[in-house]
Amino acid sequence: MNLSASSAITDNQLLEFAEPYGELGHQVAQLVKRCPPLDPNSTYCNLLQCEHFYSTSCSVLTTQKELVGFVSGYLLPQKPDTLFIWQVAVDPSQRGKNLGQRMMLHILSRDVCKEVQFLETTVTNDNKASIAMFSRLADFLKAPDVSKTVLFDKQKHFLGLHDSEVLFRIGPFSPPET
Ligand SMILES: CC(C)(COP(=O)(O)OP(=O)(O)OC[C@H]1O[C@@H](n2cnc3c(N)ncnc32)[C@H](O)[C@@H]1OP(=O)(O)O)[C@@H](O)C(=O)NCCC(=O)NCCS
């Protein structure tokens, strides 16, 4: 797969993959709201994400500058060889086109990730689309052995109000080709 293309034709629509810019924060918060079961965020939270963590995040915009995809991520402060993916949001109109994986590969192919060998994320056990997406990503990166441990427990961390979040750790892998 050639990752050099920063854009792709999908259903005759030109989509632009890029680092997000600060002003996108409001659109990100709206997109996340359209993507349950993601926890909704404040606009301020997503403004910070776009302002400070743009180099490890990815946006997908249509030619009309509508946001249809977003991945928020950061390098773990204690483990700079690990990219942590916080949220992956694909607008319902664009699902099933591998946009989620393509956004993560876009991030991994950047210079900021050249030392990255692991990708971590958390998923809830009932999120089949998310599990399928990360399993396919692990296959693509030739790192099919994914370790799975509970990071945030339903009772201990969420007081019974949210399902347990299971940590997926994918790797080691080599940076994807650019
Ligand atoms: C999870 C999500 C990011 C996947 O994005 P995507 O770019 O559509 O991913 P893919 O194209 O790789 O499809 C992944 C899975 O989505 C499901 N899917 C495929 N087409 C779909 C469609 N038209 N509508 C809904 N789900 C679809 C399938 O289960 C697919 O797996 P499969 O091909 O093995 O059947 C997207 O479904 C989403 O935004 N969901 C809501 C938010 C969320 O759960 N985020 C992940 C947790 S961080």
The ligand as an ORCA input file, in Angstrom:
! r2SCAN-3c Opt
* xyz 0 1
  C     -14.776      2.064     14.202
  C     -14.753      3.010     13.007
  C     -13.746      4.122     13.281
  C     -14.291      2.183     11.786
  O     -14.094      3.076     10.717
  P     -14.071      2.604      9.189
  O     -13.147      3.502      8.452
  O     -15.459      2.492      8.699
  O     -13.406      1.177      9.319
  P     -13.372      0.006      8.270
  O     -13.721      0.482      6.894
  O     -12.062     -0.656      8.456
  O     -14.513     -0.948      8.799
  C     -14.350     -1.527     10.069
  C     -15.604     -2.267     10.410
  O     -16.672     -1.329     10.402
  C     -17.886     -2.008     10.058
  N     -18.477     -1.392      8.861
  C     -18.162     -1.573      7.591
  N     -18.967     -0.860      6.804
  C     -19.804     -0.212      7.600
  C     -20.869      0.693      7.372
  N     -21.216      1.061      6.137
  N     -21.505      1.174      8.437
  C     -21.161      0.797      9.677
  N     -20.166     -0.053      9.951
  C     -19.496     -0.548      8.916
  C     -17.522     -3.430      9.814
  O     -17.675     -4.159     11.016
  C     -16.051     -3.341      9.450
  O     -15.405     -4.528      9.682
  P     -15.490     -5.703      8.556
  O     -15.041     -5.103      7.263
  O     -14.598     -6.756      9.076
  O     -16.926     -6.107      8.499
  C     -16.133      3.610     12.689
  O     -17.054      2.559     12.593
  C     -16.602      4.599     13.753
  O     -16.324      5.796     13.677
  N     -17.348      4.085     14.764
  C     -17.850      4.908     15.880
  C     -16.732      5.366     16.796
  C     -15.873      4.250     17.309
  O     -16.358      3.233     17.774
  N     -14.526      4.438     17.205
  C     -13.551      3.428     17.573
  C     -13.191      3.458     19.008
  S     -11.835      4.557     19.301
*
